[in-house]
Amino acid sequence: MTAFEIISVFIGILTLLVTFGSLIVAFLTFLDKRNSYRDRRKKK
């Protein structure tokens, strides 16, 4: 493998990690908003 191919693979793996990380963060904030909405309805 040339240096270009190694760097390309490394950048691709980093991009996948960042993408899945942001998806997980978005999913967790969605769940948190849903739970806090449910808690607010119970208090009334």
C-alpha positions in Angstrom: 0.0 0.0 0.0 1.2 3.5 -0.8 1.2 6.3 1.8 -1.8 7.8 0.0 -3.9 4.6 0.4 -3.0 4.3 4.1 -3.9 7.9 4.8 -7.2 7.5 2.8 -8.1 4.4 4.9 -7.3 6.2 8.1 -9.4 9.2 7.2 -12.3 7.0 6.2 -12.2 5.2 9.5 -12.1 8.5 11.4 -15.0 9.7 9.3 -17.1 6.7 10.2 -16.3 7.0 13.9 -17.3 10.7 13.9 -20.5 9.9 12.0 -21.6 7.1 14.3 -20.6 9.2 17.3 -22.8 12.1 16.3 -25.7 9.7 15.5 -25.4 8.3 19.0 -25.4 11.8 20.5 -28.4 12.8 18.5 -30.3 9.6 19.6 -29.4 10.2 23.2 -30.6 13.8 23.2 -33.8 12.6 21.4 -34.4 10.1 24.2 -33.6 12.6 26.9 -36.1 15.1 25.4 -38.8 12.4 25.2 -38.2 11.4 28.8 -38.2 15.0 30.1 -41.4 15.7 28.2 -43.0 12.7 29.8 -41.8 13.8 33.3 -43.3 17.3 32.8 -46.7 15.7 31.9 -46.7 13.6 35.0 -46.0 16.6 37.3 -49.2 18.4 36.2 
